[in-house]
Amino acid sequence: MSDGTARDLINWLKKENYGFPVIAIVENLNNADVVSIMRGGGAMDVIQRPAIDKQLVETVAQYAKEENETFSLGKLLIPRQSKEWQEIERKIQSIAKINANVIVFGASGTGKEQVALEIYRQSPRSQKPHIVVEAGGAGLIGKHDPKSERSETYNRIKSYFENANGGTIIVKNLHLLSFEKQSVLLHILEEEHPNVRVICTAEPYLRRMMTEQTFRPNLMYILREFEIVIPSLREVTEDIPVLADAFLKMYAGKTEQSVKRLDASAIKALKQHLWIGNVRELKNVIIQAAFGTDSDVITSSDLTFNVSDPEDYEDVHLKNPSDEKRRITDALSRTGWNKFQAAKLLKISRTTLDYKIRQFGINKDEV
């Protein structure tokens, strides 16, 4: 702040008798920071800046009044029709039956936590406790215990395993786990063998972190006995109408209105969008459109999209030659037959794209 510190602001709120809960956002967390901010400073919670896009809404929701409740994705899976999603549901059923550790990979907003929770619900441990921990949050920062010979971080992480004995721990955003916490978690799993199943969620670049030596390979192998990879929404556009209908029903239920529907123009526009925020972004677009129109039918003109440079998106470059035609058609569809942007998404040159279009005989009627 240009005219004071965060603590000055909190002290002023207390002096003026404002009852606002304060959430502190910090660059890095350590034990001294948490004690100072949450006890001395009076903050209700702490968020690390690298995790702000994932934690802020969820954290604010804990302190928001019920009448101001936001439309959240919820904790249950929404059935979909794509073959990719049906394969994920099959894997959930298969993996849930055993006690192996699992990592659920996916970009932000794809629904990783819902998949992790569904594995727990279908598992033999479903009647035992489960604890959800945010790897980048204050929950893994230990409380000082002068009588303990262990580190404060060890005591806190160990307490989660003790409280979840016989059950499951879900670690959200594993890629945000600091190296110190990685070492503690590895020690507990490798040396103490707790009777706890660990299910983690992570963004795809966790694999790259292992090669860059910012994530411990031995911990990765212990946690990734099985994995589930959730595709980005733009890879399964056939799921968009199904998800959108589910969000419209959710909106109708919360507002006590009739269920709105999408017309053909709206569905086409939704399928052409690139969805950097995946299902979470789709939910926001649908709820905003439903809120903004009095009609029972939502058209493309009712939709408002965030505009971003295609290069900011996770690339959809060609990986499997046998799947090239589908990916090329998909990229052309999402960019409205804009070959320049489609080539960027596919990570190929415009010349190569033109060659592939001729090779596969792709025309606008297919898009």
Residue pairs with C-beta under 8 A, 6 or more apart in sequence:
1 8
1 9
6 24
6 37
6 41
6 43
7 40
7 41
9 22
10 22
10 41
10 42
10 43
11 42
13 20
13 22
14 42
21 44
21 45
21 63
22 41
22 42
22 43
22 44
23 43
23 44
23 45
23 46
23 47
23 56
23 59
23 60
23 63
24 37
24 38
24 41
24 43
24 45
24 46
24 47
25 46
25 47
25 48
25 49
25 52
25 56
26 33
26 37
26 46
26 47
26 48
26 49
27 48
27 49
28 48
29 46
29 48
29 138
29 141
30 141
31 141
31 142
31 144
31 152
31 153
33 46
34 46
34 138
34 141
35 144
37 43
37 46
38 44
38 45
38 46
38 138
44 63
45 59
45 62
45 63
45 138
46 137
46 138
47 55
47 56
47 59
47 137
47 138
48 55
48 136
48 137
48 176
50 136
50 176
51 134
51 136
51 137
51 173
51 176
53 108
54 108
54 136
54 172
54 173
55 134
55 136
55 137
57 70
57 72
61 69
61 70
61 72
64 70
71 247
71 250
71 251
71 254
71 283
71 287
73 111
73 114
73 279
73 280
73 283
74 114
74 250
75 113
75 114
75 117
76 114
76 118
77 89
77 111
77 114
77 115
77 118
78 242
78 243
78 246
79 242
80 86
80 236
80 239
80 242
80 243
81 238
81 239
81 242
82 236
82 238
82 239
84 231
84 235
84 236
85 236
85 239
88 115
88 228
88 230
91 226
91 228
92 115
92 118
92 119
92 122
92 228
93 122
95 102
95 119
95 226
95 228
96 118
96 119
96 120
96 121
96 122
96 123
97 122
97 123
97 124
99 123
99 124
99 125
99 197
100 197
100 225
100 226
101 197
101 198
101 199
101 200
101 222
101 223
101 224
101 225
101 226
102 116
102 119
102 198
102 199
102 200
102 224
102 225
102 226
102 227
102 228
103 174
103 199
103 200
103 201
103 202
103 206
103 223
103 224
103 226
103 227
103 228
104 112
104 115
104 116
104 119
104 199
104 200
104 201
104 202
104 227
104 228
104 230
105 112
105 201
105 202
105 203
105 204
105 206
105 227
105 228
105 229
105 230
106 112
106 115
106 201
106 203
106 204
106 229
106 230
106 231
106 232
106 278
107 203
107 204
107 230
107 232
107 278
107 314
108 203
108 277
108 278
108 280
109 233
109 277
109 278
109 279
109 280
109 281
110 230
110 231
110 232
110 233
110 278
110 279
111 230
111 278
111 279
112 172
112 201
112 202
112 230
113 132
113 170
113 172
113 201
115 201
115 228
115 230
116 170
116 172
116 199
116 200
116 201
117 130
117 170
119 199
120 126
120 130
120 168
120 170
120 199
123 168
123 197
125 166
125 167
125 168
125 197
128 164
128 165
128 166
128 167
128 168
129 163
129 164
129 165
129 166
129 167
129 168
130 164
130 167
130 168
130 169
130 170
131 160
131 163
131 164
131 167
131 168
131 169
131 170
132 169
132 170
132 172
133 139
133 140
133 160
133 169
133 170
133 171
133 172
134 140
134 172
134 173
134 176
135 171
135 172
135 173
135 174
135 175
135 176
135 177
135 181
136 173
136 176
136 177
139 156
140 153
140 156
140 157
140 177
140 181
141 152
141 153
141 156
142 151
142 152
142 153
142 154
142 155
142 156
142 157
143 152
143 155
143 156
144 152
145 152
145 155
148 155
150 158
151 184
153 180
153 181
153 184
154 184
154 187
154 188
157 181
157 184
157 185
157 188
158 188
160 169
161 169
161 188
161 192
161 194
161 196
164 196
165 194
165 195
165 196
166 195
166 196
167 196
167 197
168 196
168 197
168 198
168 199
169 196
169 197
169 198
169 199
170 198
170 199
170 200
170 201
171 177
171 198
171 199
171 200
171 201
172 200
172 201
173 201
173 202
173 203
174 200
174 201
174 202
174 206
174 223
175 202
175 203
175 205
175 206
175 209
175 215
177 185
177 215
179 214
179 216
182 215
182 216
182 219
183 216
185 219
186 216
186 218
186 219
186 222
188 194
189 198
189 219
189 222
189 223
190 218
190 222
198 223
200 223
204 229
204 314
206 215
206 220
209 215
210 216
210 217
210 220
232 275
232 278
232 314
232 316
233 239
233 240
233 275
233 278
233 279
233 281
233 282
234 273
234 274
234 275
234 313
234 316
234 330
234 334
235 316
235 330
237 271
237 330
237 333
237 334
240 267
240 270
240 271
240 282
241 262
241 267
241 270
243 279
243 282
243 283
244 262
244 267
244 270
244 282
244 286
245 261
245 262
247 282
247 283
247 286
247 287
247 290
248 259
248 260
248 261
248 262
248 286
248 290
248 298
249 259
251 257
251 260
251 286
251 287
251 290
251 291
252 258
252 259
252 260
252 290
258 296
260 290
260 293
260 295
260 296
260 297
260 298
261 296
261 297
261 298
262 270
262 297
262 298
263 297
263 298
263 299
263 300
265 299
265 300
265 301
266 289
266 298
266 299
266 300
266 302
266 303
268 300
269 300
269 303
269 305
270 282
270 285
270 303
271 333
271 334
272 333
272 334
272 335
272 336
273 285
273 305
273 334
274 308
274 310
274 313
274 334
274 345
275 281
275 282
276 306
276 308
276 312
276 313
277 284
277 306
281 306
285 303
285 304
285 305
286 298
288 304
289 298
289 302
289 303
289 304
290 298
292 302
292 304
293 302
295 302
310 335
310 341
310 344
310 345
311 344
313 345
315 345
315 346
315 347
316 327
316 330
316 331
316 345
316 346
317 345
317 346
317 347
317 348
318 324
318 327
318 328
318 346
318 347
318 348
324 356
324 360
325 360
325 362
327 346
328 342
328 346
328 353
328 356
328 357
328 360
328 362
329 362
329 366
329 367
331 342
331 345
331 346
332 338
332 339
332 342
332 357
332 362
332 367
333 367
334 342
334 345
335 341
335 342
335 345
337 364
337 367
339 350
339 353
339 354
339 357
340 350
342 353
343 349
343 350
343 352
343 353
346 353
348 356
356 362
